[in-house]
């Protein structure tokens, strides 16, 4: 909101076509957006210009006026605009645990860590680990803040419980332009094997339960043996 806009100082250096250079200091008012910063009376035709904002707050980029704006000042009264652009991004992380088409009961959800690697345009990476709490589904894993133009967001989960896989990561494409929410889905890759034993007579019919003894069955799947009674 305009009330959040601070007062700032601009330093302007103009080089004129007559070879002279002039320096100006302008103060942009607080509490307004756009902020009026004052005016410059030109001594000659502008050949080039340099705009700087020395006290720029961390996380903001400074965009000077375009030459098309400045060149119009050589023939008419004009207004030029400098822009501060917020380069901070808030990336919120949510995690869900799914079994088939359903959510896993929250009581079964363990604490889990995710590693986010954010690649910035122009180079550079930010890597941060977030913790997704137990007992929530979806789990709110927290928010990370990065400064710069986001190019991509990658998610890894190195310590998944046995039988679970990282199924999908959704929402990273919005992080280049806006604050965003990244959804991470774990899916249970285990499938139940139901074991049933039947006792039948010589004619193929099921015996009366009172006639059947107890029994122990061993089933081996992928080298692992399970015992059923």
Secondary structure, DSSP 8 states (H G I E B T S, - for coil): -GGG---EEEEEEEEETTS-EEEEEEEE-TT-SS--------SS-EEEEEEE-TT--TTEEEE---HHHHHHTTTS------EEEE-EEEEEEEEEEEETTEE--GGG---EEEEEEEEETTS-EEEEEEEE-TT-SSEEEEEEEEES-EEEEEEE-TT--TTEEEEEEE-GGGGGTS-EEEEEEEEE-----------B-TTS-B--GGG-----EEEEETTEEEEE-
